């Protein structure tokens, strides 16, 4: 979603405001999804080149719109790159970014479908609302809420399917 331009501000000032509001979020979004990390920096730069063009054209993109640009650039980079399979393999070996200290949670997240995991990460790690996630994914807020509900249910089922460890006995127990 685009905000109407702020009256009286030069494009450079509007861009600086958008950049300040979005840069860290965009970089973290990309850094969790791409290896090596310097590629996240490169893609972040590309995102803000596009944002600059949008601002020069008179728009003021919101954070969710800018993350949507990042997502599209990331998808295009995977498609265009001969290293796409190596990146996917490296991500699969890493299992999850960011690192989850709780092995039960990490295992459950790894077991989810990629789109379910993405929804949960956008919602809980990145703290985006359903409306913002809808903009990022190019979907409707209602569809995001339904998919997020299903992802939560799937996550809960995966958590429930793992035997719990009794810390004093070291034995697997059922709850």
C-alpha positions in Angstrom: 0.0 0.0 0.0 1.2 3.5 -0.8 0.7 6.5 1.3 0.0 9.8 -0.4 3.1 12.0 -0.6 3.8 14.4 2.3 3.1 17.9 1.1 6.1 20.2 1.0 8.8 17.6 1.3 11.4 17.0 -1.3 11.7 13.5 -2.8 15.1 13.1 -1.0 13.4 13.9 2.4 10.5 11.5 1.7 13.0 8.8 0.6 15.1 9.3 3.8 11.9 8.9 5.9 10.9 5.7 4.1 14.5 4.4 4.3 14.8 5.1 8.0 11.4 3.4 8.7 12.0 0.3 6.6 15.7 -0.5 6.1 16.4 -2.6 9.2 13.1 -4.6 8.7 13.9 -5.3 5.0 17.5 -6.3 5.8 16.5 -8.7 8.6 13.8 -10.1 6.3 16.3 -10.8 3.6 19.2 -11.9 5.8 17.1 -14.7 7.3 16.2 -16.0 3.9 19.4 -15.8 1.9 23.0 -17.1 2.3 25.6 -15.6 2.2 24.7 -12.5 4.2 26.3 -10.1 1.8 23.7 -11.0 -0.8 21.1 -9.7 1.6 22.9 -6.4 1.7 22.9 -6.3 -2.1 19.2 -7.1 -2.4 18.4 -4.5 0.3 20.2 -2.0 -1.9 18.1 -3.1 -4.9 14.9 -2.8 -2.9 15.7 0.8 -2.0 16.6 1.6 -5.6 13.1 0.6 -6.5 11.7 2.5 -3.5 13.6 5.6 -4.7 11.9 5.4 -8.1 8.5 5.1 -6.3 9.2 8.1 -4.2 10.4 10.1 -7.2 7.2 9.2 -8.9 5.3 10.8 -5.9 4.5 7.8 -3.7 5.4 7.0 -0.1 5.5 3.2 0.3 4.6 1.7 3.7 6.8 -0.9 5.4 4.7 -3.9 4.3 4.8 -2.7 0.6 8.6 -2.4 0.8 9.0 -5.9 2.3 6.8 -7.1 -0.5 9.3 -5.6 -3.0 12.0 -7.4 -1.1 10.1 -10.7 -1.3 9.6 -10.3 -5.1 13.3 -9.5 -5.6 14.3 -12.4 -3.5 12.0 -14.7 -5.5 13.4 -13.4 -8.8 17.0 -13.8 -7.5 16.3 -17.4 -6.7 14.8 -18.0 -10.1 17.5 -16.2 -12.1 20.5 -17.6 -10.2 22.3 -20.7 -11.1 23.1 -21.0 -7.4 19.4 -21.3 -6.4 19.7 -25.0 -5.6 22.8 -24.4 -3.5 21.0 -21.6 -1.6 18.0 -23.8 -0.9 20.3 -26.6 0.2 22.2 -24.3 2.5 18.9 -23.0 4.0 17.7 -26.6 4.5 20.9 -27.4 6.3 20.5 -24.4 8.5 16.9 -25.6 9.1 15.7 -22.2 10.3 16.7 -18.6 10.5 16.6 -17.1 13.1 18.0 -19.8 15.4 15.4 -21.2 17.8 16.7 -22.2 21.1 13.9 -24.6 21.9 14.5 -27.8 19.9 10.8 -28.7 20.0 9.8 -25.4 18.4 12.7 -25.7 15.9 11.7 -29.2 14.9 8.0 -28.3 14.5 8.9 -25.2 12.4 11.1 -27.4 10.2 8.3 -29.9 9.7 5.9 -27.3 8.5 5.3 -26.6 4.8 7.4 -23.6 3.6 4.3 -21.3 3.2 3.1 -22.2 6.7 6.5 -21.5 8.2 6.7 -18.2 6.2 3.4 -17.0 7.6 4.3 -17.9 11.2 7.7 -16.1 10.8 6.1 -13.0 9.3 3.6 -12.9 12.1 5.6 -13.8 15.2 9.3 -13.1 14.3 8.7 -10.0 12.2 5.5 -8.9 14.1 3.5 -8.0 11.0 -0.3 -7.8 11.1 -2.5 -9.9 8.9 -3.1 -6.8 6.7 0.6 -6.2 6.3 1.3 -9.8 5.6 -1.4 -9.6 2.9 0.4 -6.8 1.2 3.8 -8.6 1.5 2.3 -11.9 0.0 0.0 -10.2 -2.5 -3.1 -11.7 -0.9 -6.2 -10.5 0.9 -6.2 -10.0 4.7 -9.0 -12.6 5.0 -7.0 -15.2 3.1 -4.0 -14.5 5.3 -6.0 -14.9 8.5 -7.3 -18.3 7.3 -3.9 -19.5 6.2 -2.3 -18.2 9.4 -5.0 -20.1 11.4 -4.2 -23.3 9.5 -0.5 -22.8 10.0 -0.9 -22.3 13.8 -3.0 -25.5 13.9 -0.4 -27.4 11.9 2.3 -26.1 14.2 0.3 -27.2 17.2 -0.1 -30.7 15.7 3.6 -31.0 15.1 4.4 -29.8 18.6 1.9 -32.4 20.0 3.4 -35.2 18.0 6.8 -35.0 19.6 7.4 -37.0 22.9 8.2 -34.8 25.8 11.3 -35.4 27.9 11.1 -35.8 31.6 14.0 -33.7 32.8 14.5 -35.6 36.0 14.3 -39.1 34.5 15.6 -38.5 31.0 12.9 -40.7 29.6 10.4 -40.0 26.9 6.9 -39.5 28.3 3.5 -38.9 26.8 1.4 -36.0 27.9 
